[in-house]
Amino acid sequence: MTQIIRDRKIKFALIGCGRISARHFEAVFGDETGGVRPNPDAEFVDICDIDPGALETACKKYNLRGHRDYREMLAVTDADVVAVCTPNGLHYEMGMAAVENKKHVLMEKPFCADLMDADNLIAAARDRRLHTFAVLQVRYNNTIQILKKLIAENKLGKIYSAAVCVRWLRPQKYFTGWRGTRRLDCGTALNQGIHYVDILQWLLGPVRRVVAQSATIAHSIELEDQISSLIEFKSGVQATFEFSVNTFPRNKECSLYISAEKGSVEISGDAMNRIEYWEIEGCERPDLDVREGNTYAGGLYKGSCPNHPFIYNDVIRVLKTGDVNYINGDQARKSLELVLTMYKSSAEKKFIEFI
């Protein structure tokens, strides 16, 4: 059993001070607008980045110890948890190094870029009685929480079909540096689309088989900029998944539609954050506060909703109470496997059966 930490704050270290690191820092320090409050049960103690400018900026802003080499940081930090926020192709290497230094890990999506790597990391952590926390923050959208509850309570009855449509924009300049490369990005469906693949499998359960087709249409990158898939679940539900970063001139939608025995519901908006349609027998449409997605490039495009504080709250709760109800590596593996199977299907041009 993992040792419970009751009498002090949970200490975090972070590897990778790029764009997503801001969401992690906000979850602990709060944001400048006051919309996210500081977390009284958490503190950052060490951060690392190979870019001296990014490292210096973060160290000065948050008054933290900085390191250029993550191995050196792991050897000296007294952090309980290491957040891995580096390019996707480096997640396994750095996550495993943290586990080998007896640290719990908080892995940004994707958990790993390879299924065997994910299995090895999960097993290594389990052998050392460490936790593998996964960032799949769309699950915390209030719209998705409501859908999960409806399904768990059988308020929809038998589900017939589902459709996810993500029509987003990522301009060519987004893909400068490591993004769009085979070695470090590993694919747009794996980098951005995995959030919404995760929602499908989290709501609808185990998958029977998948067929997909991907293409590179509008960008000069090594990987796909759009992918479409038909997913058949073991329950018999058929779902479609359409994902594109070619929606010019800006993001259009990120939606989920479910058709079921007792009605239909559509969640839409920029980040599955609004109820677009609601007709369910015996269930009134809820009145929700809408959390807007994170805005980038001066409002040109948005990402998922700012839910990292919920993830940090879960990490803290688990380490302080021993609770096992959280998004762990085993859960993240399911979404990773589904995306990788889509890639395999596209390459082999056939249905791929799940075991």
C-alpha positions in Angstrom: 0.0 0.0 0.0 1.2 3.5 -0.8 2.2 5.6 2.2 -0.4 8.2 3.1 0.7 11.8 3.4 -1.4 13.6 5.9 0.6 16.2 7.7 2.0 18.4 4.9 1.4 19.6 1.4 1.9 17.3 -1.6 5.1 18.2 -3.4 5.3 18.4 -7.1 8.1 18.6 -9.7 7.6 19.2 -13.4 9.5 18.2 -16.5 8.8 20.5 -19.5 8.0 24.2 -19.2 6.2 24.5 -22.5 2.7 25.7 -23.2 0.8 23.0 -21.2 2.9 23.6 -18.1 0.9 26.8 -17.5 -2.2 24.7 -16.8 -0.2 22.7 -14.2 1.2 25.8 -12.5 -2.3 27.4 -12.4 -3.7 24.3 -10.7 -1.3 24.9 -7.8 -0.6 28.7 -7.8 -3.9 29.9 -9.1 -4.3 32.2 -12.1 -3.9 35.9 -12.4 -7.7 36.5 -12.9 -8.7 34.8 -9.7 -10.8 32.2 -11.6 -8.5 29.5 -10.3 -7.6 29.7 -6.7 -4.3 28.6 -5.2 -4.3 25.0 -3.9 -3.5 25.0 -0.2 -2.5 21.4 -0.2 0.0 21.5 -3.0 3.4 23.1 -3.9 5.9 22.9 -6.7 9.5 22.4 -5.5 11.5 21.7 -8.7 11.1 22.2 -12.5 13.1 21.2 -15.5 13.5 22.3 -19.1 16.3 22.1 -21.7 15.3 25.6 -23.0 17.1 28.1 -20.7 14.7 30.9 -21.5 11.5 28.9 -20.7 13.2 27.6 -17.5 14.3 31.0 -16.3 10.9 32.5 -17.0 9.1 29.9 -15.0 11.6 29.9 -12.1 11.3 33.7 -11.7 7.6 33.7 -12.0 7.0 31.0 -9.4 10.2 31.2 -7.4 11.2 27.6 -8.0 14.4 25.6 -8.3 15.3 25.0 -11.9 17.2 22.2 -13.6 18.4 21.7 -17.2 18.7 17.9 -16.9 15.7 15.9 -15.7 17.9 13.1 -14.4 19.8 15.5 -12.2 16.5 16.9 -10.9 15.1 13.5 -10.1 18.2 12.6 -8.2 17.9 15.5 -5.8 14.2 16.6 -5.6 12.1 15.7 -2.6 8.9 15.9 -4.7 6.2 13.2 -4.2 4.9 13.5 -7.8 6.6 14.3 -11.1 4.4 15.9 -13.8 5.7 14.9 -17.3 4.8 17.7 -19.7 7.3 17.1 -22.5 6.8 16.2 -26.2 4.8 13.0 -26.5 7.6 10.8 -27.7 9.6 11.5 -24.5 6.8 10.7 -22.1 7.8 7.0 -21.4 11.5 7.7 -21.0 10.9 10.5 -18.5 8.0 8.8 -16.7 10.0 5.7 -16.2 13.0 7.7 -14.9 10.7 9.3 -12.3 9.3 5.9 -11.2 12.8 4.5 -10.9 13.5 7.4 -8.6 10.5 6.3 -6.5 8.2 9.2 -7.6 4.5 9.0 -8.4 4.0 10.3 -12.0 1.4 12.6 -13.5 1.5 12.0 -17.2 0.2 14.5 -19.7 -1.7 13.0 -22.6 -0.9 10.8 -24.3 0.1 8.6 -21.4 2.8 7.1 -23.7 3.1 6.9 -27.4 3.5 3.1 -27.5 1.3 0.4 -25.9 4.3 -1.7 -24.7 5.8 1.4 -23.1 2.6 2.1 -21.3 2.5 -1.4 -20.0 6.1 -1.3 -18.8 5.5 2.0 -17.0 2.3 0.9 -15.3 4.0 -2.4 -14.2 7.1 -0.6 -12.9 5.0 1.8 -10.9 2.9 -1.0 -9.5 6.0 -3.0 -8.5 7.1 0.0 -6.4 3.7 0.8 -5.0 3.5 4.1 -6.9 0.6 5.8 -8.7 0.4 6.5 -12.4 -1.9 9.6 -12.7 -3.1 10.5 -16.2 -4.2 13.8 -17.6 -7.5 13.2 -19.4 -9.2 16.3 -18.3 -12.2 16.4 -20.6 -13.8 13.8 -18.3 -14.3 16.6 -15.8 -16.5 18.7 -18.1 -19.8 19.1 -16.3 -21.5 18.1 -19.5 -19.6 14.8 -19.7 -20.1 14.1 -16.0 -23.9 14.4 -16.5 -23.7 12.0 -19.5 -21.7 9.5 -17.5 -24.3 9.6 -14.7 -27.2 9.2 -17.1 -25.6 6.1 -18.6 -24.7 4.6 -15.2 -28.3 5.1 -14.0 -29.7 3.7 -17.3 -31.6 6.9 -17.9 -31.0 6.6 -21.6 -32.0 3.0 -21.9 -30.3 1.0 -24.6 -27.8 3.1 -26.5 -28.0 2.8 -30.3 -25.3 4.9 -31.7 -22.8 7.7 -31.0 -20.9 10.3 -33.0 -17.9 12.4 -32.1 -17.0 15.3 -34.4 -14.0 17.5 -33.7 -13.5 20.2 -36.4 -10.6 22.2 -35.1 -7.9 24.4 -36.6 -4.2 24.2 -36.0 -2.4 26.5 -38.4 0.9 25.5 -40.0 2.9 27.6 -37.6 1.5 25.5 -34.7 3.6 22.6 -36.1 7.0 24.4 -35.8 9.5 22.6 -33.7 8.5 19.1 -32.5 4.8 19.2 -33.3 3.9 17.2 -36.5 7.0 15.1 -36.3 6.8 11.3 -36.1 9.4 10.9 -33.3 8.1 13.5 -30.9 4.5 14.4 -31.8 3.4 10.9 -32.8 0.1 12.1 -34.4 -2.7 14.7 -34.1 -5.2 12.0 -33.0 -2.8 11.0 -30.3 -1.9 14.5 -29.3 -5.3 16.3 -29.4 -7.9 13.8 -30.5 -7.2 11.3 -27.7 -9.3 13.4 -25.3 -12.4 12.7 -27.3 -11.6 9.1 -28.1 -11.2 8.7 -24.3 -14.7 10.1 -23.8 -16.2 7.6 -26.2 -14.6 4.6 -24.6 -15.2 5.9 -21.1 -18.9 6.3 -21.7 -19.5 3.3 -24.0 -17.2 0.6 -22.7 -15.0 -2.1 -24.3 -14.4 -2.0 -28.0 -15.0 -5.0 -30.3 -13.4 -3.7 -33.6 -12.3 -0.6 -35.4 -11.8 0.6 -38.9 -10.2 4.0 -39.8 -8.7 6.1 -42.5 -6.3 9.0 -42.0 -4.7 11.5 -44.3 -2.4 14.5 -44.4 -4.3 17.1 -46.4 -3.6 20.7 -45.5 -0.3 20.8 -43.6 3.4 20.1 -44.2 3.8 17.5 -41.4 5.0 13.9 -41.1 1.7 12.7 -39.7 -2.1 12.9 -40.2 -4.1 16.1 -39.9 -7.4 14.3 -40.2 -8.8 10.9 -39.4 -12.2 9.2 -39.5 -13.1 6.0 -37.8 -16.0 3.6 -37.2 -15.9 2.0 -33.8 -18.0 -1.0 -32.9 -18.4 -1.6 -29.1 -18.9 -4.9 -27.4 -22.3 -3.7 -26.3 -23.3 -3.4 -30.0 -23.2 0.4 -30.1 -21.7 1.8 -33.3 -19.9 5.1 -33.1 -18.2 7.3 -35.6 -15.2 9.5 -34.8 -14.3 12.4 -37.1 -11.2 14.5 -36.2 -9.6 17.2 -38.2 -7.3 20.2 -37.6 -8.1 21.5 -41.1 -11.1 23.6 -40.2 -10.2 27.0 -41.6 -10.3 29.8 -40.6 -11.0 28.8 -37.0 -12.3 26.0 -34.7 -15.9 25.1 -35.5 -17.0 22.4 -33.1 -16.2 19.6 -30.7 -19.4 17.5 -30.3 -20.8 14.3 -29.1 -24.2 13.0 -30.1 -25.8 9.9 -28.5 -29.0 8.3 -29.8 -30.7 5.9 -27.3 -33.9 4.1 -26.5 -35.2 6.9 -24.2 -34.0 9.9 -26.2 -31.1 11.7 -27.7 -28.5 14.2 -26.5 -25.9 16.3 -28.1 -23.0 18.0 -26.3 -21.2 20.6 -28.5 -19.4 23.9 -28.3 -15.7 24.5 -28.7 -14.8 21.7 -26.2 -17.8 19.5 -25.5 -18.8 22.1 -23.0 -22.3 23.0 -24.0 -25.6 21.1 -24.2 -26.8 21.6 -27.8 -29.7 19.2 -27.8 -31.5 17.4 -25.0 -34.6 15.2 -25.5 -34.6 12.4 -22.9 -37.8 10.8 -21.5 -38.3 11.8 -17.8 -35.1 14.0 -17.6 -35.2 17.7 -17.7 -32.5 19.6 -19.5 -30.0 20.7 -16.8 -29.0 24.4 -16.5 -25.2 24.4 -16.6 -22.4 26.9 -16.1 -20.3 26.8 -19.2 -16.5 26.5 -18.8 -14.9 27.9 -21.9 -11.9 26.1 -23.6 -8.4 27.4 -23.2 -7.7 30.0 -25.9 -4.5 30.1 -27.9 -2.9 32.2 -30.7 -4.8 35.3 -29.7 -8.2 33.6 -30.0 -7.5 31.9 -33.3 -8.2 28.4 -31.8 -9.1 26.8 -28.5 -8.2 23.6 -26.7 -10.0 21.6 -24.0 -11.5 23.2 -20.9 -9.3 24.3 -18.0 -9.8 21.3 -15.8 -6.3 20.6 -14.5 -7.3 21.8 -11.0 -9.6 18.8 -10.8 -6.8 16.5 -11.7 -4.5 18.0 -9.0 -7.3 17.7 -6.5 -7.6 14.0 -7.3 -3.8 13.5 -7.0 -3.9 15.2 -3.6 -6.9 13.2 -2.4 -5.4 9.9 -3.4 -2.1 10.6 -1.7 -3.7 11.9 1.4 -6.5 9.3 1.8 -5.4 6.2 -0.1 -8.5 6.4 -2.3 -8.2 4.5 -5.5 -10.8 6.3 -7.5 -8.9 8.3 -10.1 -7.8 8.4 -13.7 -4.8 6.0 -13.7 -2.5 4.5 -16.2 -4.7 1.5 -16.8 -7.6 3.8 -17.8 -5.3 5.9 -20.0 -4.1 2.8 -21.7 -7.5 2.0 -23.1 -7.7 5.3 -25.0 -4.1 4.9 -26.1 -4.9 1.5 -27.5 -7.9 2.7 -29.3 -6.0 5.5 -31.1 -3.1 3.3 -32.0 -5.6 0.7 -33.4 -7.1 3.4 -35.6 -3.6 4.1 -36.9 -3.1 0.4 -37.5 -6.4 0.1 -39.3 -5.6 3.0 -41.5 -2.2 1.6 -42.5 -3.5 -1.9 -43.1 -6.8 -0.7 -44.7 -9.0 -3.2 -42.8 -11.0 -3.7 -39.6 -8.9 -4.5 -36.6 -10.4 -6.8 -33.9 -9.8 -6.2 -30.2 -9.1 -9.2 -28.1 
